[in-house]
């Protein structure tokens, strides 16, 4: 499926695009066999096991923003200091490689896409995870390195899904640094590997998907009828200044500002007029965008009326409701959920936990107890994900 591999030279490196066979073996072994290194991962939760889908009967709990890592990715991060030595993305990659308690807990969980992860899913009541390469993914690498690691990681992901087809689905990593090659990998991921969509960790060197150079990626996603999940990463280094005090650059605020801006650029740029069947997914209840629906529609109409600016065929909120889905990842708030259902409709919301960075049991308890209709709960837990990601029911 992946074609013949050329002989590996001793001089090959990630920066020349070479991926050693040793790394492929390490990646598969680390991803599928990490459970052996995680004895008792789920034991703390055994007394609070989630109800299985068979007992629930009418729906599965499908978590749609669940992170994993591969050995080729992490080895690339070890080398990244050769050309990237500062910034929040660099700091996070080095944390994952360190010996802190956080790294000891999270890195093995990220690498495990085998029995250990499934045991934790069973304990938390999660029936399926839609897996995606953890942020910042491959977008911090030089193009040739990003292409090679994305391909390698997609192969590892596809093998895990082949082994556990009822428990895992997956989003293919692509390298927007090279839009032309991204299209090739997107087609391979869907048509050969059987993956379910694509993951883009927001900006690529400070550039966003609405820019014309990236239109081939949007066109391919539309043609393949698979969504692009835009996941947060740190703001570009030059924009981080005001966010550094008080820890505002990360998940508490900065991630939503950066990724929400990406989403707003797509809404206002006209790409959804050009690609009307394109679907984008935003986590964390839409990165704040649903809250601003009245304001941005009103101001867009005002600017268009007074100054003739804007060329959209419809108000921006039209595209939000037609072309964008949101997930509940890391936002386990009933009032926010109810607001998003009212503004966007339950057909545009999917359940997610953001494992291993957030607690899957908490995510399930939140949606189980939310005072919404059972029909909406079923859509959010499983129906929408099955439709959008083409999952077998």
Buried (B, 14 or more C-beta within 10 A) or exposed (E): EEEEEEEBEEEBBBBEBBBBEEBBEBBBBBBBBBBEEBEEBBEEBEEEEBEEBEEBEEBBBBBBBBBBBBBBBBBBBEBBEEEBEEBBBBEBBBBBEEEEEEBEEBBBBBBBBBBBBBBBBBBBBBBBBBBBBBBBBBBBBBBBBBBBBBBBBBBBBBBBBEEBEEBBBBBBBBBBBBBEBBBBBBEBBBEBBBBBBBBBBBBBEEEBBBBEEBBBBBBBBBBBEBBBBBBBBBBBBEBBEEBEEEEEBBBEBBBBBBBBBBBBBBBBBBBBEEBEEBBBBBBBBBBBBBBBBEEBBEEBEEEBEEEEEBEBEEBBBBBBBBBBBBBBBBBBEEEBBBBBBEBBEBBBBBBBBBBBBBBBBEBBBBBBEBEBEEEBBBBBBBBBBBBBBBBEE
